[in-house]
Amino acid sequence: MSKKKAVVLLSGGLDSATVLAMANQDGYECYALGFDYGQRHSAELIAAQRVAADLGAEEHKVVKLDLRVIGGSALTDDSIAVPEEETSGIPITYVPARNTVFLSIALGWAEVLGAQDIFVGVNAVDYSGYPDCRPEYIDAFEKMANLATRAGVEGKKLTIHAPLMNMSKADIVKRGTELGVDYSLTVSCYQAQPSGAACGRCDSCRLRAAGFAEAGLEDPTIYAGSTGGS
């Protein structure tokens, strides 16, 4: 019997790498999907290539978009600085409609592949407060997906899997480590250098470092200005 196919959103960061490993563990034939959307750096795209190869994705596709056209985020507008201290409310690193755009394209590829499962690494515990990372959003998108597609109308139910939703960053790191994820291949920093070296100060860097510390595991991240991990 052939494996069930799944589209896995893969950014090159810690969470999405863990989700790819989890989908593999669940027996899916994984098709990794990333986006060159005009983000501040391409280091995460290179990281995604490494992760997809290391975890044996059946295919890794990168879709080119230009969300800089609308801007509105520190990740798509160079005139807006990435915060290096905690902020209240939804942070300026939120990219308007990003997950909706990404999941919509994943949905299209899933239909083409004949896949009924899409995996995404959103999390509502140790996260930055983005509205499109909440369980009610994922539930609503899944309902829409089954209304908007031929597969859904023909009774081939599409499922959006968010296995990290209720996990702490420490739990995510522990689970990924159990599944053999090589986190040295990943890049989490919002303003990483071309080499992938992290700033160590942005929200994503702080969450990652705290997760490894709480898990009692060494974070292999290389930081700008250093020659080793921390």
N, C-alpha and C positions, 0 to 999 in steps of 0.2 A: 504494500500500500504506500502511495506517495505521501510525503509530508504535506500538511496544510501550509499554505503560504501566508506570510504576514508582511506588511509594510511597517518598518520601524523608523521613526524619526530619529536621526542621528546628527547631533550638532558637533560632536567631538569633545563634549564635556563629560564630567563624572556621571551625571544622572543618566544621560542617554546611552552611554557605554554600558552601564549596569542593566538598563532595560533590554538592550540587545542581547546581553548574556542571559537574561531571564527568559526572553523569548526563545532563544536557542535551547535552553534547559527544558522549556515546555514542549519542545519537539517541533517547532515551526521552522520552515524554510524561510530565512529572513532576507528581505529586500530593504536595504538601508537607503534612506532618503535624507539628503541635506540640502541646504539653501545658501547660495551666495547672494545675499539680499542687500549688500551695501553696508554690512557691519564694519565696525572700526578696524578689524584686522582679519587676515585670512589664516592666521595660525590655527584657529579651530577647525577650518576646513581641511587643513593638512592633517590635523589630529584625527579627524573623522575618517580619513583615508586609512590611517594606521590602524585605528580601532576596527574598522570594517574588515580589513585584511586579517588582523590578528584573531578576530572572533569568527571568521569564516562566513561572512555574509555572502549570499548567493550572488548578489549584485549590489553595487553602491552607485547611486545616481545623485548628481548635484544639479539642482534647478537654479538658474540665474534669474533673480528678480532685482528690482531697484526700488527699495523702500525709502531710499534717500530722497526720492521725488516728493514724498509727503513729509519726511522728517519727523519732528516731534519727539525725538528720543535722543539721549546721549549716545546711543549705539549707532544712530544713523544720521547724526548731525554733528560735525566736528566743532561747531561753535558752542555746543552744550557740553560742559565738562562732566565727566563721570564722577559722581560723589565718592569721596574717600572716607566719609564718616557716616554713621547711621542717620537716616532721615525718617520723618514720620510720613504716613500716608503712602500712596502709590509712588514709587520712586521714578525719577526721570529716565532711568534705564528701561522702563517699560516701553516696548515698541508697539504702537497702536495696531491692533488687529493681527499681530504676528501669528499667533497660534491658529487663528481662524483661517488665515491664508495658507499656512503650512498644512494644516489638517485637510483643507479642501483639496490641495494638490495631492496629498497622500491618498485621499479618497478616490480621486481620479485614477491614480496609478493602481490602486487596489482593484478597481473595476477592470482595468485592462489586464491585470495579472490573474484575475479570477480569485483574488484573496478576499476573505470576509473578516479579516482581523487587522487592526492598525494599533501599533504600540507607540505610546508617547511618554516621555519622562517627566511629566509635570508633578509637582509636589505641593502640598498645602500645609506642611508642618514647618520645616526649616527652609523657608523660601523668602523671596523679596516682596511678596504681597501683590503680585500681578493678578488681575482679575481673571485672566484666561488660564489660570492654573488651578482653579477651584473645582471641586467635584460637581457642583451644579452646572458649571460650564461644560464639562466633559459629557455629562448626562444629556444636556440640551443639544450638543453637537451630534451625539449618537442618534438622537431622535430625528434631527434634521437629515442626517446622512441616509437614514432609511426611508425618508420621504422623497429625497432628491435624486435618488439613483435608480437605474434600471434593476440593479441587483436587489435593492430593497423592495421595490415594487413587485418583483418576481418571487419574493419570499426567501431570498438568500440574505438573511439578516447580517448586517455589518455591525461589528463590535469594536468600540474604542477602548483599548486596555490602558489603564494608567496605574500600573502595579506599585509605583512609589508614592502614590497619593497620600497615604497616611503613615509613611515611614519617616523617622528622623534621619538627618544626614548621616549620623553615626551608624544607624541600622542599614542604610543604603551602602555605605562603605563596607560594612561587615559582610553583607550579602554578596556584593560584587567580588570581594576578596575570596569568599567561599567558592564562587563560580569561576575564579581564575582571571578576573579582569586585571589587566596590567594598567594601573592608573597613571603610570609614568608616560603613557602614550596620550593621555587626555590633556586638554587645556580648558580651564574654567574661567580665567580672568577676563573681565570686560575690556581691558585695555592691554592685552598681552603684546609683547614685542614680537617682531617677525619670527624670532627663534622659538616663540612659545613661552618665553620667560614671563612670569607673572608679576604684577605690581605689589601684591600682598596687602593692598589697602582697600580695594573696592569691595562692595557687598558680596560678590560671588567668591572672592578670595577669602574673606572672613568666614563665610559659611562653610566653605570647603575645609579650611584649616581647623575650625572648631569641630567639624564632623570627624576628621581623622583623630584629633586629640581625644574626643569623647570615646571613640572606638578603641583607643589604645594602640593605634597603628601608625606607622610612619607615613607621612605624606611625601610622595616623591616629587612634588612640585619644585621646579627650579625658579627662583626668584631673580628678578633683574638686579644686577650688581653682585650676584653670588655665583659660586661655582658648584654648589651642591644642593641637595634637597633639604627640607626642613621637617 
